[in-house]
């Protein structure tokens, strides 16, 4: 049974709010040690690769995702006046 494509709450502002929250948690630390820096860099790379693969599958499953992808920023919300320009 196909799943309907929806964009509730935060998904209207950014495409990947869960990933954005994780990245914020990994990078917003008061004392960045070398080990934590390596962890944050590697996790960021992993998340960016995961987003690319996930979006590729979403476009296949939900053709309307391509328009959503063009309209909504990936991780950082952008004011609507800037997006439409």
PDB file of N, CA, C and O in Angstrom:
ATOM      1  N   UNK A   1       0.840  -1.181   0.000  1.00  0.00           N
ATOM      2  CA  UNK A   1       0.000   0.000   0.000  1.00  0.00           C
ATOM      3  C   UNK A   1       0.886   1.246   0.000  1.00  0.00           C
ATOM      4  O   UNK A   1       1.703   1.414   0.906  1.00  0.00           O
ATOM      5  N   UNK A   2       0.742   2.121  -0.997  1.00  0.00           N
ATOM      6  CA  UNK A   2       1.577   3.324  -1.080  1.00  0.00           C
ATOM      7  C   UNK A   2       1.284   4.295   0.058  1.00  0.00           C
ATOM      8  O   UNK A   2       0.151   4.430   0.518  1.00  0.00           O
ATOM      9  N   UNK A   3       2.338   4.958   0.488  1.00  0.00           N
ATOM     10  CA  UNK A   3       2.239   5.956   1.549  1.00  0.00           C
ATOM     11  C   UNK A   3       2.055   7.323   0.897  1.00  0.00           C
ATOM     12  O   UNK A   3       2.740   7.656  -0.071  1.00  0.00           O
ATOM     13  N   UNK A   4       1.132   8.104   1.431  1.00  0.00           N
ATOM     14  CA  UNK A   4       0.870   9.446   0.910  1.00  0.00           C
ATOM     15  C   UNK A   4       2.010  10.386   1.295  1.00  0.00           C
ATOM     16  O   UNK A   4       2.531  10.321   2.408  1.00  0.00           O
ATOM     17  N   UNK A   5       2.390  11.259   0.364  1.00  0.00           N
ATOM     18  CA  UNK A   5       3.435  12.255   0.629  1.00  0.00           C
ATOM     19  C   UNK A   5       2.821  13.443   1.345  1.00  0.00           C
ATOM     20  O   UNK A   5       1.902  14.072   0.821  1.00  0.00           O
ATOM     21  N   UNK A   6       3.317  13.763   2.539  1.00  0.00           N
ATOM     22  CA  UNK A   6       2.814  14.882   3.339  1.00  0.00           C
ATOM     23  C   UNK A   6       3.988  15.734   3.810  1.00  0.00           C
ATOM     24  O   UNK A   6       5.121  15.260   3.904  1.00  0.00           O
ATOM     25  N   UNK A   7       3.696  16.999   4.104  1.00  0.00           N
ATOM     26  CA  UNK A   7       4.706  17.902   4.661  1.00  0.00           C
ATOM     27  C   UNK A   7       4.146  18.590   5.903  1.00  0.00           C
ATOM     28  O   UNK A   7       3.764  19.759   5.840  1.00  0.00           O
ATOM     29  N   UNK A   8       4.092  17.879   7.032  1.00  0.00           N
ATOM     30  CA  UNK A   8       3.565  18.480   8.257  1.00  0.00           C
ATOM     31  C   UNK A   8       4.589  19.387   8.942  1.00  0.00           C
ATOM     32  O   UNK A   8       5.792  19.255   8.717  1.00  0.00           O
ATOM     33  N   UNK A   9       4.119  20.282   9.756  1.00  0.00           N
ATOM     34  CA  UNK A   9       4.869  21.168  10.657  1.00  0.00           C
ATOM     35  C   UNK A   9       6.225  21.621  10.124  1.00  0.00           C
ATOM     36  O   UNK A   9       6.281  22.392   9.166  1.00  0.00           O
ATOM     37  N   UNK A  10       7.310  21.160  10.725  1.00  0.00           N
ATOM     38  CA  UNK A  10       8.649  21.646  10.365  1.00  0.00           C
ATOM     39  C   UNK A  10       9.058  21.301   8.931  1.00  0.00           C
ATOM     40  O   UNK A  10       9.935  21.951   8.362  1.00  0.00           O
ATOM     41  N   UNK A  11       8.431  20.291   8.353  1.00  0.00           N
ATOM     42  CA  UNK A  11       8.769  19.894   6.984  1.00  0.00           C
ATOM     43  C   UNK A  11       8.341  20.958   5.961  1.00  0.00           C
ATOM     44  O   UNK A  11       8.722  20.881   4.793  1.00  0.00           O
ATOM     45  N   UNK A  12       7.560  21.939   6.394  1.00  0.00           N
ATOM     46  CA  UNK A  12       7.233  23.064   5.510  1.00  0.00           C
ATOM     47  C   UNK A  12       8.374  24.078   5.463  1.00  0.00           C
ATOM     48  O   UNK A  12       8.460  24.876   4.530  1.00  0.00           O
ATOM     49  N   UNK A  13       9.252  24.046   6.474  1.00  0.00           N
ATOM     50  CA  UNK A  13      10.378  24.987   6.552  1.00  0.00           C
ATOM     51  C   UNK A  13      11.675  24.399   6.024  1.00  0.00           C
ATOM     52  O   UNK A  13      12.421  25.068   5.310  1.00  0.00           O
ATOM     53  N   UNK A  14      11.945  23.134   6.379  1.00  0.00           N
ATOM     54  CA  UNK A  14      13.151  22.443   5.905  1.00  0.00           C
ATOM     55  C   UNK A  14      12.795  20.986   5.601  1.00  0.00           C
ATOM     56  O   UNK A  14      11.891  20.416   6.212  1.00  0.00           O
ATOM     57  N   UNK A  15      13.512  20.400   4.656  1.00  0.00           N
ATOM     58  CA  UNK A  15      13.193  19.038   4.234  1.00  0.00           C
ATOM     59  C   UNK A  15      13.608  17.985   5.246  1.00  0.00           C
ATOM     60  O   UNK A  15      12.999  16.916   5.295  1.00  0.00           O
ATOM     61  N   UNK A  16      14.622  18.252   6.052  1.00  0.00           N
ATOM     62  CA  UNK A  16      15.149  17.238   6.960  1.00  0.00           C
ATOM     63  C   UNK A  16      15.327  17.788   8.376  1.00  0.00           C
ATOM     64  O   UNK A  16      16.458  17.965   8.828  1.00  0.00           O
ATOM     65  N   UNK A  17      14.225  18.060   9.081  1.00  0.00           N
ATOM     66  CA  UNK A  17      14.353  18.648  10.419  1.00  0.00           C
ATOM     67  C   UNK A  17      15.039  17.724  11.430  1.00  0.00           C
ATOM     68  O   UNK A  17      15.733  18.213  12.321  1.00  0.00           O
ATOM     69  N   UNK A  18      14.867  16.426  11.319  1.00  0.00           N
ATOM     70  CA  UNK A  18      15.542  15.512  12.254  1.00  0.00           C
ATOM     71  C   UNK A  18      17.055  15.545  12.056  1.00  0.00           C
ATOM     72  O   UNK A  18      17.810  15.601  13.026  1.00  0.00           O
ATOM     73  N   UNK A  19      17.489  15.511  10.820  1.00  0.00           N
ATOM     74  CA  UNK A  19      18.927  15.597  10.546  1.00  0.00           C
ATOM     75  C   UNK A  19      19.480  16.956  10.985  1.00  0.00           C
ATOM     76  O   UNK A  19      20.584  17.036  11.524  1.00  0.00           O
ATOM     77  N   UNK A  20      18.713  18.017  10.754  1.00  0.00           N
ATOM     78  CA  UNK A  20      19.155  19.354  11.168  1.00  0.00           C
ATOM     79  C   UNK A  20      19.329  19.419  12.678  1.00  0.00           C
ATOM     80  O   UNK A  20      20.288  20.014  13.168  1.00  0.00           O
ATOM     81  N   UNK A  21      18.405  18.811  13.419  1.00  0.00           N
ATOM     82  CA  UNK A  21      18.516  18.781  14.876  1.00  0.00           C
ATOM     83  C   UNK A  21      19.727  18.005  15.333  1.00  0.00           C
ATOM     84  O   UNK A  21      20.411  18.415  16.271  1.00  0.00           O
ATOM     85  N   UNK A  22      20.002  16.887  14.684  1.00  0.00           N
ATOM     86  CA  UNK A  22      21.195  16.107  15.028  1.00  0.00           C
ATOM     87  C   UNK A  22      22.467  16.902  14.762  1.00  0.00           C
ATOM     88  O   UNK A  22      23.377  16.920  15.590  1.00  0.00           O
ATOM     89  N   UNK A  23      22.528  17.555  13.613  1.00  0.00           N
ATOM     90  CA  UNK A  23      23.719  18.352  13.297  1.00  0.00           C
ATOM     91  C   UNK A  23      23.903  19.489  14.292  1.00  0.00           C
ATOM     92  O   UNK A  23      25.024  19.779  14.710  1.00  0.00           O
ATOM     93  N   UNK A  24      22.815  20.126  14.669  1.00  0.00           N
ATOM     94  CA  UNK A  24      22.898  21.182  15.676  1.00  0.00           C
ATOM     95  C   UNK A  24      23.442  20.624  16.989  1.00  0.00           C
ATOM     96  O   UNK A  24      24.288  21.250  17.628  1.00  0.00           O
ATOM     97  N   UNK A  25      22.967  19.469  17.385  1.00  0.00           N
ATOM     98  CA  UNK A  25      23.436  18.857  18.633  1.00  0.00           C
ATOM     99  C   UNK A  25      24.919  18.480  18.552  1.00  0.00           C
ATOM    100  O   UNK A  25      25.647  18.623  19.534  1.00  0.00           O
ATOM    101  N   UNK A  26      25.363  18.006  17.403  1.00  0.00           N
ATOM    102  CA  UNK A  26      26.766  17.597  17.261  1.00  0.00           C
ATOM    103  C   UNK A  26      27.717  18.787  17.229  1.00  0.00           C
ATOM    104  O   UNK A  26      28.848  18.680  17.705  1.00  0.00           O
ATOM    105  N   UNK A  27      27.282  19.925  16.675  1.00  0.00           N
ATOM    106  CA  UNK A  27      28.162  21.075  16.505  1.00  0.00           C
ATOM    107  C   UNK A  27      28.025  22.129  17.591  1.00  0.00           C
ATOM    108  O   UNK A  27      28.958  22.905  17.798  1.00  0.00           O
ATOM    109  N   UNK A  28      26.911  22.186  18.285  1.00  0.00           N
ATOM    110  CA  UNK A  28      26.689  23.205  19.320  1.00  0.00           C
ATOM    111  C   UNK A  28      27.163  22.679  20.665  1.00  0.00           C
ATOM    112  O   UNK A  28      26.360  22.285  21.511  1.00  0.00           O
ATOM    113  N   UNK A  29      28.454  22.677  20.846  1.00  0.00           N
ATOM    114  CA  UNK A  29      29.048  22.175  22.081  1.00  0.00           C
ATOM    115  C   UNK A  29      29.983  23.259  22.623  1.00  0.00           C
ATOM    116  O   UNK A  29      30.717  23.879  21.854  1.00  0.00           O
ATOM    117  N   UNK A  30      29.964  23.491  23.920  1.00  0.00           N
ATOM    118  CA  UNK A  30      30.774  24.583  24.467  1.00  0.00           C
ATOM    119  C   UNK A  30      32.289  24.366  24.345  1.00  0.00           C
ATOM    120  O   UNK A  30      33.032  25.328  24.153  1.00  0.00           O
ATOM    121  N   UNK A  31      32.744  23.138  24.451  1.00  0.00           N
ATOM    122  CA  UNK A  31      34.186  22.867  24.364  1.00  0.00           C
ATOM    123  C   UNK A  31      34.406  21.761  23.328  1.00  0.00           C
ATOM    124  O   UNK A  31      34.134  20.586  23.576  1.00  0.00           O
ATOM    125  N   UNK A  32      34.906  22.172  22.166  1.00  0.00           N
ATOM    126  CA  UNK A  32      35.122  21.212  21.078  1.00  0.00           C
ATOM    127  C   UNK A  32      36.494  20.572  21.230  1.00  0.00           C
ATOM    128  O   UNK A  32      37.516  21.232  21.045  1.00  0.00           O
ATOM    129  N   UNK A  33      36.517  19.291  21.566  1.00  0.00           N
ATOM    130  CA  UNK A  33      37.781  18.559  21.644  1.00  0.00           C
ATOM    131  C   UNK A  33      38.119  18.026  20.265  1.00  0.00           C
ATOM    132  O   UNK A  33      37.281  18.043  19.364  1.00  0.00           O
ATOM    133  N   UNK A  34      39.322  17.562  20.102  1.00  0.00           N
ATOM    134  CA  UNK A  34      39.725  16.974  18.823  1.00  0.00           C
ATOM    135  C   UNK A  34      38.875  15.765  18.469  1.00  0.00           C
ATOM    136  O   UNK A  34      38.456  15.599  17.323  1.00  0.00           O
ATOM    137  N   UNK A  35      38.626  14.927  19.460  1.00  0.00           N
ATOM    138  CA  UNK A  35      37.815  13.726  19.222  1.00  0.00           C
ATOM    139  C   UNK A  35      36.388  14.103  18.827  1.00  0.00           C
ATOM    140  O   UNK A  35      35.805  13.492  17.931  1.00  0.00           O
ATOM    141  N   UNK A  36      35.833  15.106  19.493  1.00  0.00           N
ATOM    142  CA  UNK A  36      34.467  15.509  19.151  1.00  0.00           C
ATOM    143  C   UNK A  36      34.435  16.159  17.771  1.00  0.00           C
ATOM    144  O   UNK A  36      33.459  15.995  17.040  1.00  0.00           O
ATOM    145  N   UNK A  37      35.472  16.885  17.405  1.00  0.00           N
ATOM    146  CA  UNK A  37      35.543  17.480  16.074  1.00  0.00           C
ATOM    147  C   UNK A  37      35.528  16.396  15.000  1.00  0.00           C
ATOM    148  O   UNK A  37      34.789  16.498  14.021  1.00  0.00           O
ATOM    149  N   UNK A  38      36.337  15.364  15.182  1.00  0.00           N
ATOM    150  CA  UNK A  38      36.366  14.251  14.222  1.00  0.00           C
ATOM    151  C   UNK A  38      34.991  13.587  14.163  1.00  0.00           C
ATOM    152  O   UNK A  38      34.492  13.278  13.080  1.00  0.00           O
ATOM    153  N   UNK A  39      34.382  13.369  15.329  1.00  0.00           N
ATOM    154  CA  UNK A  39      33.041  12.776  15.383  1.00  0.00           C
ATOM    155  C   UNK A  39      32.038  13.640  14.626  1.00  0.00           C
ATOM    156  O   UNK A  39      31.258  13.124  13.825  1.00  0.00           O
ATOM    157  N   UNK A  40      32.051  14.953  14.871  1.00  0.00           N
ATOM    158  CA  UNK A  40      31.107  15.857  14.221  1.00  0.00           C
ATOM    159  C   UNK A  40      31.323  15.886  12.704  1.00  0.00           C
ATOM    160  O   UNK A  40      30.358  15.878  11.940  1.00  0.00           O
ATOM    161  N   UNK A  41      32.564  15.919  12.277  1.00  0.00           N
ATOM    162  CA  UNK A  41      32.864  15.920  10.840  1.00  0.00           C
ATOM    163  C   UNK A  41      32.398  14.633  10.167  1.00  0.00           C
ATOM    164  O   UNK A  41      31.764  14.672   9.112  1.00  0.00           O
ATOM    165  N   UNK A  42      32.710  13.498  10.776  1.00  0.00           N
ATOM    166  CA  UNK A  42      32.336  12.205  10.182  1.00  0.00           C
ATOM    167  C   UNK A  42      30.820  12.015  10.176  1.00  0.00           C
ATOM    168  O   UNK A  42      30.259  11.502   9.207  1.00  0.00           O
ATOM    169  N   UNK A  43      30.167  12.424  11.249  1.00  0.00           N
ATOM    170  CA  UNK A  43      28.713  12.290  11.320  1.00  0.00           C
ATOM    171  C   UNK A  43      28.041  13.219  10.320  1.00  0.00           C
ATOM    172  O   UNK A  43      27.043  12.847   9.702  1.00  0.00           O
ATOM    173  N   UNK A  44      28.570  14.410  10.155  1.00  0.00           N
ATOM    174  CA  UNK A  44      28.030  15.345   9.163  1.00  0.00           C
ATOM    175  C   UNK A  44      28.153  14.762   7.764  1.00  0.00           C
ATOM    176  O   UNK A  44      27.203  14.818   6.984  1.00  0.00           O
ATOM    177  N   UNK A  45      29.308  14.208   7.442  1.00  0.00           N
ATOM    178  CA  UNK A  45      29.496  13.579   6.130  1.00  0.00           C
ATOM    179  C   UNK A  45      28.511  12.427   5.935  1.00  0.00           C
ATOM    180  O   UNK A  45      27.910  12.289   4.869  1.00  0.00           O
ATOM    181  N   UNK A  46      28.352  11.607   6.964  1.00  0.00           N
ATOM    182  CA  UNK A  46      27.419  10.479   6.896  1.00  0.00           C
ATOM    183  C   UNK A  46      25.995  10.964   6.648  1.00  0.00           C
ATOM    184  O   UNK A  46      25.282  10.398   5.818  1.00  0.00           O
ATOM    185  N   UNK A  47      25.576  12.009   7.361  1.00  0.00           N
ATOM    186  CA  UNK A  47      24.220  12.534   7.210  1.00  0.00           C
ATOM    187  C   UNK A  47      24.018  13.119   5.814  1.00  0.00           C
ATOM    188  O   UNK A  47      22.967  12.908   5.209  1.00  0.00           O
ATOM    189  N   UNK A  48      24.994  13.844   5.295  1.00  0.00           N
ATOM    190  CA  UNK A  48      24.863  14.427   3.958  1.00  0.00           C
ATOM    191  C   UNK A  48      24.761  13.344   2.884  1.00  0.00           C
ATOM    192  O   UNK A  48      24.011  13.495   1.920  1.00  0.00           O
ATOM    193  N   UNK A  49      25.506  12.263   3.047  1.00  0.00           N
ATOM    194  CA  UNK A  49      25.406  11.135   2.108  1.00  0.00           C
ATOM    195  C   UNK A  49      24.045  10.470   2.246  1.00  0.00           C
ATOM    196  O   UNK A  49      23.418  10.124   1.245  1.00  0.00           O
ATOM    197  N   UNK A  50      23.585  10.288   3.476  1.00  0.00           N
ATOM    198  CA  UNK A  50      22.277   9.668   3.718  1.00  0.00           C
ATOM    199  C   UNK A  50      21.155  10.497   3.099  1.00  0.00           C
ATOM    200  O   UNK A  50      20.215   9.945   2.527  1.00  0.00           O
ATOM    201  N   UNK A  51      21.250  11.819   3.213  1.00  0.00           N
ATOM    202  CA  UNK A  51      20.225  12.689   2.623  1.00  0.00           C
ATOM    203  C   UNK A  51      20.186  12.506   1.118  1.00  0.00           C
ATOM    204  O   UNK A  51      19.111  12.406   0.527  1.00  0.00           O
ATOM    205  N   UNK A  52      21.347  12.462   0.503  1.00  0.00           N
ATOM    206  CA  UNK A  52      21.409  12.298  -0.961  1.00  0.00           C
ATOM    207  C   UNK A  52      20.753  10.981  -1.392  1.00  0.00           C
ATOM    208  O   UNK A  52      19.978  10.954  -2.349  1.00  0.00           O
ATOM    209  N   UNK A  53      21.063   9.900  -0.689  1.00  0.00           N
ATOM    210  CA  UNK A  53      20.491   8.595  -1.031  1.00  0.00           C
ATOM    211  C   UNK A  53      18.990   8.550  -0.730  1.00  0.00           C
ATOM    212  O   UNK A  53      18.212   8.008  -1.514  1.00  0.00           O
ATOM    213  N   UNK A  54      18.594   9.115   0.394  1.00  0.00           N
ATOM    214  CA  UNK A  54      17.183   9.125   0.773  1.00  0.00           C
ATOM    215  C   UNK A  54      16.356   9.924  -0.225  1.00  0.00           C
ATOM    216  O   UNK A  54      15.276   9.490  -0.628  1.00  0.00           O
ATOM    217  N   UNK A  55      16.856  11.087  -0.625  1.00  0.00           N
ATOM    218  CA  UNK A  55      16.108  11.914  -1.570  1.00  0.00           C
ATOM    219  C   UNK A  55      16.009  11.254  -2.940  1.00  0.00           C
ATOM    220  O   UNK A  55      15.000  11.408  -3.628  1.00  0.00           O
ATOM    221  N   UNK A  56      17.027  10.533  -3.336  1.00  0.00           N
ATOM    222  CA  UNK A  56      16.960   9.807  -4.609  1.00  0.00           C
ATOM    223  C   UNK A  56      15.811   8.804  -4.585  1.00  0.00           C
ATOM    224  O   UNK A  56      15.059   8.690  -5.554  1.00  0.00           O
ATOM    225  N   UNK A  57      15.679   8.080  -3.477  1.00  0.00           N
ATOM    226  CA  UNK A  57      14.585   7.114  -3.341  1.00  0.00           C
ATOM    227  C   UNK A  57      13.227   7.801  -3.230  1.00  0.00           C
ATOM    228  O   UNK A  57      12.236   7.304  -3.764  1.00  0.00           O
ATOM    229  N   UNK A  58      13.176   8.941  -2.539  1.00  0.00           N
ATOM    230  CA  UNK A  58      11.912   9.666  -2.389  1.00  0.00           C
ATOM    231  C   UNK A  58      11.389  10.178  -3.725  1.00  0.00           C
ATOM    232  O   UNK A  58      10.179  10.174  -3.955  1.00  0.00           O
ATOM    233  N   UNK A  59      12.274  10.613  -4.601  1.00  0.00           N
ATOM    234  CA  UNK A  59      11.844  11.092  -5.917  1.00  0.00           C
ATOM    235  C   UNK A  59      11.239   9.943  -6.728  1.00  0.00           C
ATOM    236  O   UNK A  59      10.284  10.146  -7.478  1.00  0.00           O
ATOM    237  N   UNK A  60      11.788   8.749  -6.578  1.00  0.00           N
ATOM    238  CA  UNK A  60      11.245   7.587  -7.279  1.00  0.00           C
ATOM    239  C   UNK A  60       9.877   7.215  -6.704  1.00  0.00           C
ATOM    240  O   UNK A  60       8.940   6.949  -7.456  1.00  0.00           O
ATOM    241  N   UNK A  61       9.762   7.195  -5.380  1.00  0.00           N
ATOM    242  CA  UNK A  61       8.521   6.806  -4.708  1.00  0.00           C
ATOM    243  C   UNK A  61       7.423   7.865  -4.834  1.00  0.00           C
ATOM    244  O   UNK A  61       6.246   7.529  -4.968  1.00  0.00           O
ATOM    245  N   UNK A  62       7.807   9.134  -4.790  1.00  0.00           N
ATOM    246  CA  UNK A  62       6.858  10.255  -4.799  1.00  0.00           C
ATOM    247  C   UNK A  62       7.325  11.294  -5.816  1.00  0.00           C
ATOM    248  O   UNK A  62       8.166  12.130  -5.485  1.00  0.00           O
ATOM    249  N   UNK A  63       6.810  11.267  -7.027  1.00  0.00           N
ATOM    250  CA  UNK A  63       7.241  12.232  -8.049  1.00  0.00           C
ATOM    251  C   UNK A  63       7.073  13.690  -7.610  1.00  0.00           C
ATOM    252  O   UNK A  63       7.818  14.555  -8.072  1.00  0.00           O
ATOM    253  N   UNK A  64       6.105  13.980  -6.726  1.00  0.00           N
ATOM    254  CA  UNK A  64       5.898  15.356  -6.267  1.00  0.00           C
ATOM    255  C   UNK A  64       7.022  15.834  -5.350  1.00  0.00           C
ATOM    256  O   UNK A  64       7.105  17.023  -5.040  1.00  0.00           O
ATOM    257  N   UNK A  65       7.880  14.922  -4.917  1.00  0.00           N
ATOM    258  CA  UNK A  65       9.001  15.306  -4.052  1.00  0.00           C
ATOM    259  C   UNK A  65       9.981  16.227  -4.782  1.00  0.00           C
ATOM    260  O   UNK A  65      10.624  17.064  -4.149  1.00  0.00           O
ATOM    261  N   UNK A  66      10.103  16.086  -6.086  1.00  0.00           N
ATOM    262  CA  UNK A  66      11.034  16.928  -6.858  1.00  0.00           C
ATOM    263  C   UNK A  66      10.644  18.409  -6.737  1.00  0.00           C
ATOM    264  O   UNK A  66      11.512  19.262  -6.549  1.00  0.00           O
ATOM    265  N   UNK A  67       9.353  18.715  -6.842  1.00  0.00           N
ATOM    266  CA  UNK A  67       8.896  20.099  -6.689  1.00  0.00           C
ATOM    267  C   UNK A  67       9.086  20.568  -5.251  1.00  0.00           C
ATOM    268  O   UNK A  67       9.483  21.709  -5.017  1.00  0.00           O
ATOM    269  N   UNK A  68       8.808  19.705  -4.302  1.00  0.00           N
ATOM    270  CA  UNK A  68       9.019  20.021  -2.881  1.00  0.00           C
ATOM    271  C   UNK A  68      10.488  20.329  -2.628  1.00  0.00           C
ATOM    272  O   UNK A  68      10.820  21.257  -1.892  1.00  0.00           O
ATOM    273  N   UNK A  69      11.360  19.545  -3.243  1.00  0.00           N
ATOM    274  CA  UNK A  69      12.812  19.722  -3.086  1.00  0.00           C
ATOM    275  C   UNK A  69      13.267  21.076  -3.621  1.00  0.00           C
ATOM    276  O   UNK A  69      14.140  21.713  -3.032  1.00  0.00           O
ATOM    277  N   UNK A  70      12.687  21.515  -4.720  1.00  0.00           N
ATOM    278  CA  UNK A  70      13.041  22.823  -5.289  1.00  0.00           C
ATOM    279  C   UNK A  70      12.504  23.972  -4.424  1.00  0.00           C
ATOM    280  O   UNK A  70      13.106  25.045  -4.373  1.00  0.00           O
ATOM    281  N   UNK A  71      11.387  23.748  -3.757  1.00  0.00           N
ATOM    282  CA  UNK A  71      10.701  24.792  -3.004  1.00  0.00           C
ATOM    283  C   UNK A  71      11.205  24.954  -1.569  1.00  0.00           C
ATOM    284  O   UNK A  71      11.175  26.062  -1.033  1.00  0.00           O
ATOM    285  N   UNK A  72      11.666  23.873  -0.939  1.00  0.00           N
ATOM    286  CA  UNK A  72      12.000  23.888   0.486  1.00  0.00           C
ATOM    287  C   UNK A  72      13.492  23.601   0.671  1.00  0.00           C
ATOM    288  O   UNK A  72      14.010  22.645   0.095  1.00  0.00           O
ATOM    289  N   UNK A  73      14.195  24.428   1.476  1.00  0.00           N
ATOM    290  CA  UNK A  73      15.627  24.204   1.698  1.00  0.00           C
ATOM    291  C   UNK A  73      15.893  22.899   2.459  1.00  0.00           C
ATOM    292  O   UNK A  73      15.022  22.391   3.164  1.00  0.00           O
ATOM    293  N   UNK A  74      17.095  22.375   2.303  1.00  0.00           N
ATOM    294  CA  UNK A  74      17.435  21.065   2.863  1.00  0.00           C
ATOM    295  C   UNK A  74      17.560  21.081   4.379  1.00  0.00           C
ATOM    296  O   UNK A  74      16.857  20.322   5.045  1.00  0.00           O
ATOM    297  N   UNK A  75      18.422  21.912   4.950  1.00  0.00           N
ATOM    298  CA  UNK A  75      18.711  21.857   6.381  1.00  0.00           C
ATOM    299  C   UNK A  75      18.563  23.183   7.122  1.00  0.00           C
ATOM    300  O   UNK A  75      18.319  23.191   8.329  1.00  0.00           O
ATOM    301  N   UNK A  76      18.707  24.292   6.421  1.00  0.00           N
ATOM    302  CA  UNK A  76      18.671  25.605   7.066  1.00  0.00           C
ATOM    303  C   UNK A  76      17.489  26.392   6.514  1.00  0.00           C
ATOM    304  O   UNK A  76      17.425  26.629   5.307  1.00  0.00           O
ATOM    305  N   UNK A  77      16.547  26.804   7.374  1.00  0.00           N
ATOM    306  CA  UNK A  77      15.404  27.571   6.894  1.00  0.00           C
ATOM    307  C   UNK A  77      15.848  28.898   6.278  1.00  0.00           C
ATOM    308  O   UNK A  77      16.728  29.577   6.808  1.00  0.00           O
ATOM    309  N   UNK A  78      15.237  29.248   5.174  1.00  0.00           N
ATOM    310  CA  UNK A  78      15.534  30.501   4.483  1.00  0.00           C
ATOM    311  C   UNK A  78      14.242  31.304   4.438  1.00  0.00           C
ATOM    312  O   UNK A  78      13.191  30.751   4.116  1.00  0.00           O
ATOM    313  N   UNK A  79      14.294  32.591   4.752  1.00  0.00           N
ATOM    314  CA  UNK A  79      13.058  33.403   4.671  1.00  0.00           C
ATOM    315  C   UNK A  79      12.424  33.289   3.293  1.00  0.00           C
ATOM    316  O   UNK A  79      13.127  33.232   2.284  1.00  0.00           O
ATOM    317  N   UNK A  80      11.118  33.256   3.251  1.00  0.00           N
ATOM    318  CA  UNK A  80      10.402  33.020   2.000  1.00  0.00           C
ATOM    319  C   UNK A  80      10.677  34.063   0.928  1.00  0.00           C
ATOM    320  O   UNK A  80      10.646  33.738  -0.259  1.00  0.00           O
ATOM    321  N   UNK A  81      10.947  35.315   1.313  1.00  0.00           N
ATOM    322  CA  UNK A  81      11.241  36.344   0.318  1.00  0.00           C
ATOM    323  C   UNK A  81      12.533  36.041  -0.431  1.00  0.00           C
ATOM    324  O   UNK A  81      12.653  36.350  -1.616  1.00  0.00           O
ATOM    325  N   UNK A  82      13.501  35.436   0.261  1.00  0.00           N
ATOM    326  CA  UNK A  82      14.763  35.062  -0.392  1.00  0.00           C
ATOM    327  C   UNK A  82      14.587  33.844  -1.273  1.00  0.00           C
ATOM    328  O   UNK A  82      15.205  33.756  -2.335  1.00  0.00           O
ATOM    329  N   UNK A  83      13.761  32.905  -0.857  1.00  0.00           N
ATOM    330  CA  UNK A  83      13.536  31.691  -1.631  1.00  0.00           C
ATOM    331  C   UNK A  83      12.878  31.983  -2.966  1.00  0.00           C
ATOM    332  O   UNK A  83      13.213  31.359  -3.972  1.00  0.00           O
ATOM    333  N   UNK A  84      11.941  32.928  -2.988  1.00  0.00           N
ATOM    334  CA  UNK A  84      11.203  33.196  -4.215  1.00  0.00           C
ATOM    335  C   UNK A  84      12.005  34.010  -5.218  1.00  0.00           C
ATOM    336  O   UNK A  84      11.639  34.078  -6.391  1.00  0.00           O
ATOM    337  N   UNK A  85      13.085  34.623  -4.778  1.00  0.00           N
ATOM    338  CA  UNK A  85      13.889  35.466  -5.681  1.00  0.00           C
ATOM    339  C   UNK A  85      14.710  34.634  -6.636  1.00  0.00           C
ATOM    340  O   UNK A  85      15.441  35.182  -7.461  1.00  0.00           O
TER     341      UNK A  85
END
